[in-house]
Amino acid sequence: LLPEALVLCTERIREDASDTLAWFREQGVRCRIISGDNPGTVRSIASTVGLTGDKEPRAMDARQLPSDIEALADVLEDVDVLGRVLPEQKKAIVQALHARNHVVAMTGDGVNDSLALKEADLGVAMGNAAPATKSVAQVVLVDSKFSHLPDVVARGRQVMANMERVAGLFVVKTVYSALISIGVVLSAVPYPYLPRHITYIGSLTIGIPAFLLALAPNVRRYKPGFLKRVVMFALPCGIATGIAVLLTAWVLPVVMGWDLSKPDDLAELRVVSSIVLFAMGILVLARVARPLRSWRGVLVAVFAAAGVIGLFIPVVNNFFALSMPTGETLWATLCALVVAACVFFAVVWLAPRIEGIFSRRKMTR
């Protein structure tokens, strides 16, 4: 017998599969394929799309997997492709990865994937998936394109990273407001600024910048410890701001000989305190917006300039009860700003070192 033709049967692989898997490898995400098909077939496809890059993917028949979760977790460390996988095994695989403290995302389209999708931290269903599968998934790819997942991950990272920036700004305001209120009550001095002052300052150093920073692109990977990082940023900055404003309110009247029972002297103190508070807000914004060698540096400079320019615009300074200091008050304001900057950098420099001391003590215990 002489052969007349050779018929080759193969899977039709999507053009974007290799690029998508390569993107996940670059981001430090390890991808595994679990399938009900023959392990050799699945391994061949995984090799074609470059699942493990230049290395040959390691395949295994799921019928040889142990039932114990800990033992299964050990086996999975050296396996990239699993074939002949049962629905219950898919769920067990997710549980085994959780046992090794991995964050697991699962994607699929069949009813047999629903258990694993529900168990995973992020369940992703295809648009053509079974209704039961789509009902347990957190994300549904309407057009069933796996290549959308990098965009999903990038958007999630953008939201989490930018929320951390914005949260730091708002918590700083909470910290210094509480500290200034306590200092004013205990020392029985007039409040160092008016509500309209905080409206002007908050808009230029918190409100509008936070809105812009929340929409900015950000591809930083999510790291556990969101709350701790926000607190460790906000406490030093908030304490430094509160101390700077209180020192201005306590020391400046003594140095300048102001009688705070007189409206004019009290108004001058509040203007100086507001300027100090604005300067501290700009310093905090500069820390939040880092790195400044980009459009973020321009953002900080624009809002700093806007705050200063507003002092010279009659409509603005009349409405917000602000004015540019002159004469001796100007020199006093400059001195207060220098002291405030020194306090800020000193507290920010000391904070991580104090935190490090407490961390070492906890480890020693």
Order of alpha helices (4+ residues) and beta strands (2+ residues): alpha-beta-alpha-beta-alpha-beta-alpha-beta-alpha-beta-alpha-beta-alpha-alpha-alpha-alpha-alpha-alpha-alpha-alpha
